[in-house]
């Protein structure tokens, strides 16, 4: 592989939790060719596996985590707790949409190209989690259910949990032509019938509040993956595309 810039990631730091690191990947850097250019990190979209591994390893060198742990994401509500360290050079072997761990150095990875990556950390810095929330995850209440499961697993008070929602499909781009069938009346407060759009960002915030998080502990990076196609992969803009990584880990 030629020596090219490593994948660029947007860092995020939870206030007061110095030993937890977060990063939201972009499509910058990397080795993949079109339509996966440049920093695709998914083994499941048809990209050259060798280039995917090179992209992941470059991200690992840039960010400094020890282990890579991902899931075969299925748009459900399944949580996986304390998995053994994964192999950065292989695809996912565990199915689910949420990861949680107390192991230092293990990066919990969410792959996305419009779906919402939600990263959670306990104020102690000893427990972290990562959720993959597409619109189906919102319909199933996964921000609420995943956060609740995280707190129950480690006996945490949700008032001491912080969350950040990463780049994803923005409100103006989240059009749904069959809202009644796909969402239903329970979500009408988040639907604009004039534009046929659902404010998924606001819906996720509401569901995290329902889980018991304090308003001041919920953060968001309001960058729309669909609108910023040069920066992020977007499935709505082009179905055959790569995936960016969103990661959280406890510093070793």
C-alpha positions in Angstrom: 0.0 0.0 0.0 1.2 3.5 -0.8 1.9 5.9 2.1 -1.2 8.1 2.0 -2.9 10.2 4.8 -4.6 8.1 7.5 -8.4 8.2 7.8 -9.6 11.4 9.3 -11.8 11.2 12.3 -13.8 13.8 14.3 -12.8 13.5 18.0 -15.3 14.0 20.8 -14.6 14.2 24.5 -17.2 13.8 27.2 -16.7 16.6 29.8 -15.2 15.3 33.0 -14.4 11.8 31.7 -10.8 12.0 30.7 -10.1 8.3 30.2 -12.8 7.7 27.6 -12.1 8.5 24.0 -14.6 8.9 21.1 -14.1 9.4 17.4 -16.4 9.7 14.4 -14.9 8.6 11.2 -15.3 10.2 7.7 -14.6 9.0 4.2 -11.3 11.0 4.1 -8.0 9.2 3.8 -7.8 5.5 3.3 -7.0 3.2 0.4 -10.4 2.1 -1.1 -11.4 2.8 -4.6 -14.8 4.1 -5.9 -17.5 3.6 -4.8 -15.9 2.9 -1.4 -13.5 5.7 -1.6 -11.6 6.3 0.5 -11.8 5.1 4.1 -14.4 2.4 4.0 -14.1 0.2 7.1 -16.8 -2.4 6.4 -16.1 -5.9 5.2 -19.7 -6.4 4.2 -20.3 -4.0 1.3 -18.2 -5.6 -1.4 -14.9 -3.7 -1.0 -11.5 -5.3 -1.3 -10.8 -6.9 2.1 -7.1 -6.0 2.0 -8.0 -2.3 1.5 -10.5 -2.4 4.3 -8.0 -3.9 6.7 -5.5 -1.2 5.7 -8.1 1.5 6.4 -8.8 0.0 9.8 -5.2 -0.3 10.7 -4.5 3.2 9.7 -7.4 4.4 11.9 -6.0 2.3 14.8 -2.6 3.9 14.4 -4.1 7.4 14.3 -6.4 6.9 17.3 -4.3 4.5 19.5 -6.8 1.9 20.6 -5.7 -1.7 21.2 -8.6 -3.8 19.9 -11.4 -3.5 17.4 -14.8 -4.9 18.2 -17.7 -4.7 15.7 -21.1 -6.5 15.1 -23.0 -7.8 12.2 -25.6 -5.1 12.5 -29.2 -6.1 11.8 -31.3 -3.1 12.6 -32.6 -4.7 15.8 -32.3 -4.1 19.6 -29.8 -6.8 20.5 -27.0 -5.9 23.0 -23.7 -7.7 23.3 -21.9 -7.3 26.6 -18.2 -7.7 27.4 -17.2 -9.5 24.2 -13.7 -11.0 23.8 -11.4 -8.7 21.8 -12.1 -8.9 18.0 -9.7 -9.3 15.1 -9.3 -6.1 13.2 -8.4 -8.1 10.0 -11.7 -10.0 10.0 -15.4 -9.3 9.5 -18.0 -9.5 12.3 -18.9 -12.8 13.8 -21.4 -11.6 16.4 -24.9 -10.3 15.5 -26.5 -7.3 17.2 -26.8 -3.6 17.2 -25.3 -2.6 20.6 -22.0 -3.2 22.3 -20.9 -2.5 25.9 -17.7 -3.2 27.7 -15.6 -2.4 30.8 -12.4 -3.5 29.1 -9.7 -0.8 28.6 -8.4 -0.4 25.1 -11.2 -2.2 23.3 -12.8 0.1 20.7 -16.5 -0.5 20.3 -17.3 0.1 16.6 -20.5 1.2 14.9 -20.6 1.2 11.1 -22.9 3.7 9.5 -23.8 5.5 6.3 -26.9 7.5 7.5 -27.9 5.6 10.6 -27.2 7.2 14.0 -24.2 6.1 16.0 -24.8 6.7 19.7 -21.9 6.4 22.1 -22.5 6.1 25.8 -20.1 6.5 28.8 -20.6 6.3 32.6 -19.3 9.3 34.5 -16.8 7.0 36.3 -15.1 6.2 33.0 -15.3 2.5 33.7 -18.1 1.5 31.3 -18.9 2.4 27.7 -21.4 1.4 25.1 -22.1 2.0 21.4 -25.5 1.7 19.7 -26.4 1.5 16.0 -29.7 3.2 15.5 -31.3 3.4 12.1 -34.9 4.5 11.7 -36.0 1.0 12.4 -34.1 1.2 15.7 -35.9 4.4 16.6 -39.3 2.7 15.8 -38.3 -0.2 18.2 -37.1 2.3 20.8 -33.5 1.1 20.8 -31.9 4.3 22.2 -34.2 3.7 25.3 -33.9 -0.1 25.4 -30.1 -0.2 24.7 -29.4 2.5 27.3 -31.6 0.7 29.9 -29.9 -2.6 29.2 -26.4 -0.9 29.6 -27.4 0.5 33.0 -29.0 -2.7 34.2 -25.9 -4.8 33.2 -23.5 -2.6 35.2 -25.9 -1.4 37.9 -25.6 2.2 36.7 -27.8 5.2 37.4 -28.8 6.6 34.0 -28.5 10.1 35.5 -24.7 9.4 35.5 -24.6 8.3 31.9 -23.5 10.6 29.1 -24.4 10.1 25.4 -23.3 11.6 22.1 -25.1 11.1 18.8 -22.7 11.3 15.8 -23.1 12.4 12.1 -26.2 10.8 10.5 -29.2 11.5 8.3 -30.3 15.1 9.2 -34.0 16.2 9.6 -34.3 17.8 6.2 -33.1 14.7 4.4 -35.1 12.1 6.4 -38.0 11.8 4.1 -40.4 8.8 4.5 -43.1 8.4 1.8 -45.1 5.9 3.9 -44.9 7.2 7.4 -48.1 5.5 8.6 -46.8 2.1 7.7 -43.1 2.6 8.6 -43.6 4.6 11.9 -47.2 4.9 12.9 -49.2 7.3 15.1 -46.9 7.0 18.1 -44.3 9.1 16.3 -46.5 11.8 14.8 -45.0 14.5 17.0 -41.7 14.0 15.1 -43.2 14.0 11.6 -43.7 16.9 9.3 -46.5 16.0 6.8 -45.7 19.0 4.6 -42.2 17.7 3.9 -42.8 14.0 4.8 -39.7 14.1 7.0 -39.1 12.6 10.4 -36.8 14.4 12.8 -34.8 11.4 13.9 -32.3 13.5 15.8 -35.0 14.9 18.0 -36.6 11.5 18.4 -33.3 9.9 19.6 -32.9 12.7 22.1 -36.4 12.1 23.4 -35.8 8.4 23.7 -32.5 9.0 25.6 -34.4 11.3 27.9 -37.0 8.5 28.4 -34.1 6.2 29.4 -33.3 8.6 32.3 -30.4 10.7 30.9 -30.2 14.3 32.0 -30.7 16.8 29.2 -27.3 18.3 29.8 -25.7 14.9 29.4 -26.9 14.4 25.8 -24.6 15.7 23.1 -24.9 15.7 19.4 -22.8 16.3 16.3 -25.3 17.8 13.9 -23.7 16.9 10.6 -25.9 15.4 7.9 -24.3 12.4 6.1 -26.6 12.8 3.2 -26.0 16.5 2.7 -22.2 16.3 3.2 -21.5 13.6 0.6 -17.9 14.5 0.2 -17.2 14.0 3.9 -19.4 11.0 4.8 -20.7 7.8 3.2 -24.5 8.0 2.6 -26.6 5.1 1.7 -29.5 7.3 0.6 -27.3 9.1 -1.9 -25.8 5.9 -3.3 -26.7 2.4 -2.1 -23.4 0.9 -3.1 -21.1 2.8 -0.8 -18.7 2.4 2.1 -19.3 2.8 5.9 -17.6 5.1 8.3 -16.7 4.0 11.8 -17.8 5.6 15.1 -15.8 4.4 18.0 -15.6 4.6 21.8 -13.1 3.1 24.1 -11.6 3.3 27.6 -8.0 4.3 27.5 -5.7 1.5 28.6 
